[in-house]
Amino acid sequence: MRVFVMMALLGLAAPLAGLTLQPPKQSDLRLVFLAPWQDADMLAQSAGGTLVGPQQALFAALVQTDDPARFDQRARDFGAFGVRDGAVIAALCGVAL
């Protein structure tokens, strides 16, 4: 049973580690981490971006922006926990832009 739990945790941790340990990039697609009670659409628009896709995760959203550096700072100012390059997660999820 312990081996199964360890394998499951490692299987979940590998993609997340890949996201967090990646070098910073500046694609136009951003992955925004926010609280579940925050309105992702309002935060994205206020920071200068547009939500991508009809689906949204509980703690994150994909946002398209023309100015990634400015968007990252503004999103944090409006309450986002963090902002990362969204190209990797989009590729993992099969999103083609």
N, C-alpha and C positions, 0 to 999 in steps of 0.2 A: 504494500500500500504506500509506504514512504517513497519508494522508487517512482511510482506513478505520480505522486504529488510533486516530487522534484522535477520530473520530466515535464509535467504540465507547466510548472512555474518557469522553467527554462525556456519552454516553447513560447510563453507569453512575454518573457523578458527580452528575448533576442531582438524582436522588431522594435521594441521601445528603446532599448539601448542603442540601436542603430539610429534612431531619430534624435536622441539626446546627445550622442557623441559625434554627430556629423559636424564637419566644419561649417561655419556660417556661409550661407549663399545668399544671393540677392535675386531670386526669381520673383516674378510678379504675383505668384501664388503664395499666400501666407497661411499658416496654421495658427489660429488664435485660441488660446486656452482661457476659458472664462467660467464663472460660477453658473450653475444650472438655472439660477433665478434671474440671471442677466439676459436681456434681449440681444441676441447675437446680431440680428439685422440692424438694430439701432446703433449698436456699438460699431459695426462695420461701416455704416454710412457716416457716422459722426467722425470716424477716424480717416475717412477718405477711401473706402473700399466698397465692394459689392460681394454679397454672399454667393458662393458657387454651389450649384446643385440644390435639389429639393430636400435632401436629407441633411440632418445635423446631429452630431454626437452630443451626449449629455454635457461634456466638459470642453468641447472644442468645436470649431467651425473653420471651414476653408473659405478664404476671402481673396478675391482678385483686386489688385491695386496697381496704379500707375507709378507710385512713388513708395517703394518698400521701406526705405529708411524712415521717411516721415510717418508713414502708416504705423510702423512698429512703435515709435515713441508715442504717437497720439493714442493708439489702442491701449497702451499701458496707462496713459493719463486718464483714459475713460474707464479703467477698471479691469483690463485683461491681466491675467496672471503672468502670461508670457506669450511671445510670438516667435515662431520658427519658420523656416522655409517650408512651404507646403508641397513642393514638387515630389519629395520622397514619399510622403504619406499618400499623395494622390496616385503615384505609381503603384504603391503597395495595394491600394484599394481598387485599382483598375480604372481610374479616372483618366480620360484622354482629353487634353486641351489643345 
